[in-house]
């Protein structure tokens, strides 16, 4: 490889590295960046100057830490100019949000929808209409200042996604098989922006690892339970994607050979024993009752209903059975629970910890903390924005020359 090409690759790698480190920490001094990256002070200075010109970072006033010498300037992510459009598709609702480069949600609209509108065609039209409203709000906000530029679109779906071509291989709870969501959505939006589709739990895992309860962990297991159950695994700081990008369908791991049939067609999947439908079924509520049934369940839990208490104990047992298998397989630093399961975690903790203790390796003498998702319901939105920002984060200088939606 010619030396000029090698130098360009090194510069690209180092720009991406510095931007990534600052994003992970929120803000850092130049001195801390030198320590975190292993680059020289002069290299850091040059890279920061370029990232500043690209409007990706800015340097604030130095802060004294008591050490001798001139204090180091503080580097911040510049969250004022760029954004990603994050779309979340769930069974009972859809959402569209604009997320800034620091992971903050700038604008968000969410609407409930009927389960009669789960088809791909209905979903695309409903999403496009919602995106139009969010974009109108973005442009309106720009009248009092610069309009935030949108660099890409990330879509979160509750299904098995082949990331190489954005195909939704199967989304059992939506009734989709081999679905191309990106093409019809791009045609309706007609803004020329790249669209990236990802599994909701995988995206939630990335968001919690980068900005939430997984910060500081090297290995993390993320489990999210809504109508279905999904998960994501982070190993050495990288999301485990599998051969075609569709790893993480932990909800369809078989746990009960004598169980009921899952919507995927198999018998005894984990999500037939944990998650929304299982909880509602055991509590005597309609398992397809959606949000109203879930809110009634929460009310019964808070009222101390005995039947719901038994449902929670069963939930904790089956949750522990699945978690134990994944903990033993992936050896994570921590487990993060999101979605409805995260919301219910305070009611499950005592039973869950007892069940996990009964199943752990006796001689290993290790405990794995199980934490509620810090980003809550925003995890998949922030994760969808992360895949939309992907090209920018990989090569900041090259992406700056690419078209964006203004």
N, C-alpha and C positions, 0 to 999 in steps of 0.2 A: 504493500500500500504506500503511495507517495506520502512524503512527510507532511505536505499541506493538508491532505485528507486526514492523516492521523491527528494533526493538531486540531482540525475542525471537530473530529469526533471527541477528542479530550475536552475541548471547550464546551461542546454540547452536553457531555456527561457531567461536567463540573457545574454548569449553569443549572441543570436539573437537580443536581445534588444539593446545591446551596438553597435553591427554592424549596425543595422538599424538607430540608432540615428546619428552615424558618417556619414553614407551615406547621410542622409537627410541634414546634414549641410555642407558636404564637408570636413571640418576639425573642430576639437574641442579640447580645452584643457581638461586635466583630471578634473580640477575643474568644468568646464562646464558640463562634463559628469556626475559627481556626482549630480549636480543640476538637470540635465535633466532626470536622471533615478531614483533618490531617493536611489541609492545604496551607500554603504560606500566607502571611499577612498581605503581601503584595498581590498574590493571586486572588484572595478574597476581596480586596479593594477593587480590582478590575472587574470581577464578576458582579459585585454589587452595583458598580457604576452601570454595567450593561443592563442588569435587571431593573434598575431605577429608570433607565431610558425606556425600557419596555413597559413601564408603569405596573410592574409586578410587586415591587417592594419600595419602601422609602426608609430613610434613616432619620430617627428622632434625636433629640438632645441626649448627650452622654449622661450616664448615671454613675455616680461615684460609689464604689463598693468598699472603700476603706483601704484599698491596696495602693502602694506608691505608684507614681507615674501618671501620665495623662489618661483620663477615663475614656473608655471605648464607646463609640456611638451605638445606639440601639437600633437594630434593624426590625422593621415591621412589615407584614404582608400589606400591600396596598389593595384594599378591598373596595375601592371607590369606582373602578372603571369597567371591570369585566364581570360576567356572570354566566352561569350555566342554567339551562332550563331543565328542571327535574320533574318528571311525570311519574306518578304512583298509581298503579292500577290494582285495586283490590276487588273482592267480590261485591261488597256493599257500598263502595265509594271510589271516587277517583279524585286525584289532586294534581295541581300544577303549581310549581314554585320556581322562583328565581333565587339561586344560591350564589353567594359571593365566593371569592377565592379563598377566604379564610374559613369556609364551612358554615357561615351564618346565613340563615334564611331571610332574604330581604323582603320578598313578597310571596304570599301563598294563598291559594284558593282551594277549597275542598268542598265536594258536593256528594250527597248520598245518591244512590241510584237503585232502581228496581232490579231484582234478579231476572226480570224479563228482558233486560237490556245487556245481557252478558255476552252476546254474540260479538264476533270480531268487528263486523260492520257497525253495529250500534256503538261499541266501545270507541272505535276510531273517531266517529262523528262526535260523540260526547266529549272526548278528550280534546279534539281540535277546537270545539266551541269554548271549552274552559281555557285552553291556551290563549285563544283570542282575547278573552277577558283579562287574563294576566298580562298579556303584551300591551293591551290598551293602558293598563295601570302603569306599566314600565315607561311607556312613552309619555304619559301624563306627568309622571314624576320628573322626566327629563326636561320639562318646560321650565323648571326652576334651576336647571343646571345641566351638565352633560348627560346624555342618555347612556345608560349602562349598556355596553355591547355584550351580546350573547354569543358565546363561542361554540356551543354545542348543546345537544339534547341527550339526556339520559332517561331511560324508561325502566321502571321497576315493575316486574310482573310476578305473580305467585305461580311459577311453573318452571319446567326444565328448559333451559335456554342454551342453544349452541352459539356461543359467543363469536365463533369464527364468521358466521353469516347472519347473526341476529334471529335465527329461526327459533320459534317457541315450539319445541318438540312435543311437549304435552303440558297442559295446564288443567289438571283434572277438575279443579273447583270452578273453572271458567268454562269447561267443556271444549277447550281448544286442542287441536292436534295438528302438528306441522304448520303452524300459523306464521304468516309473514305480516307482522304488525308494522314494521318500519316503513315499507314501501307505500302502502296506502296513507299512512300518517304523513310521510314526507310530501306526498302529492297534495294532501289537503292543506298542510301548513304552508307549503310553497315558499320557503325562506332560504333554501340552499344549505341549511345547516346539517352537519352529520348527526345521525341518530344511532345511539348505542343502546342495546337492550340487555338487561341483566336480571337474574333471579333476585327476588326481594330479600331473601335471607342472606345471600352472598353479599349484596350491597349493604345491608345492615351491618354485617360483620366488618366490612371495610370501614364504614363510618364510625362504628364504636371503637375499632382499633386505633383509628387516626385521631378522633376528636372526643371520644367518650370513655366508657368504663374500661376499655382495653388499652388505654394509653399507658405506655411503659412496659407492656407485656411483650415477650418475644413470640410466644405460642399462645393462641387463644381459640377457644371454641365458642361460637355464638349460636344460640338456639332461639328461634322466634316462632311463636304459636299464635295463629289467628284461626281462620277457618281451616287452614291446613297447617302443617308444621314443617319448617325448613331450617337450614343451618348453614353456617359458613365456618371454615377452618383457616386460621392464620398460622403458618409455620415459618419460623425465622423471619417474621415480618412480611411474608408474602402470602397472598390468598391462594389456597389450594384449589386449582381450577379443574384438574383432570385433563384427559386427552382432548376433549372437544370443548372444554370450558363449562361443563355442566356438572361438576362435582358438587356435593353438598346437599343432595336430596335425602337428608337424614330422616325426614318424616316418613319415608317409604322403606326404612330399614325394618326387616321383619322381627317382631318381638314376641308375638303370641300366635303359635301355630294353630291354636283352637279359637282364634279370635274371629272377628267379623270381616266381611269383605270391604276393602278400601275402594274409594272412587277410582283409583288407578287400576283396579281389577284384581289386585293381589289380596291375599288373606293375611290379616294380623299385622299390618303396617303400624309403626309407632304412632302415626297420627290418628289411628282409629282408637287409641287408648289415651292420648293426651290432646290438649287443644280444645277449641271452642265446641265442636260437635260432641266430643266425648263428655265434656263437662255438662253441657246442656242435657244430653241424653240421660246421664246418671242422676241429674237433679230433677228429672221429670218435666223438663221444659222442651219445647220443639227444637230439635237439633239444627234445623234450617231456619230458625227464627230470626237470625241476623242480629243487628245492633239492638233492637228492642228487647230481644230475649237475653242478650248479654247484659244489658243494663238492669234487667230484672234480676238476673243471677247475682250481680254485684250487690244489689239492694238486699237480697236474701242472705248473702254472706254477711253483710254488715249487721243484719238483724239477728244473726246467730241461728239461722234455720238449721235444724238437725239433719234433714235430708241432704241439704247442700253441703253440710259439714262432711258427711260420708262421701259425697262426690269429690270433695277436695282431698280427702285422705287417699282415695283411689288414684286421683290425679298425681299426688306426690309420689305414690308407690311406682306408678308406671313411668313417671318422669325420671325417677332415680334409676330404674332399670335401664332405660335408654342412656342416660348420662353416664352411668358406670361403664357401659360398653365403649362409649366414645372417649371417655377419660382414659381408659386402659389402652385404647388404640392410639390416641394422638398425644397423650401426656402433656396437656396444656398447662400454662401458668395459671390460667383462670378461665372460668366459664361465665359467659354473659348471657342473660336471659332477657329477651325482648318481646314485643308484641303483647298480646293478651296475657301470655304466660308471665311476662315481666310485670304487668299490672297486678297479677294475682300473687306474685312471689312472696310478698309480706304475709299472706295467709297460708302459704305452703311451707315456709322456711323450717319450722320445727319438725314436721313430719318428713320433709325432704332430707334434712340433715341426718336424721335418724336412719332413714332408708339408705342413704349414701354410705354412712358409717358401717352399716351391716354388710355392705357389699365390697368394701375396699380391701386391697391387699393388706393382710395383717402384718407382714414383715417390712413393708415399704416405708411405714411411718411417714406418710406424706398426706397433706390435705390440699385440696384444690378449692380455692374460694369460688363460690357461686354468687354472682352479683347481678342486680337488676340493671338493665340497659340505661345508661345515663342520658342518652338522647331521646329515649322514649319513642313516641310515635314519629319523631322526625328522623330516625336512623336511616330508614330506606330512602327518604328524600335526599338526605345528605350523601348517601351512598350512590344514588343515581347521578347526582351532580359530579361525583368523583370520576365516574366513567366518561361523563361529558367533558370534563377537564383533561382527560387522559392525554390527548395529543399535545396540548399545551404544556403539561407537566413533563412529558418525555423530551420535548425539544422546544423550549421557550422562544428562542430566537427565530426558528423557522416558522413556528406557528403564528408569530406576530405579523408575518407577511401574508398569512392566509386570510380569505374573506370571512367576515363575521356579520352577524345580524345587528344592525344599529337602529 
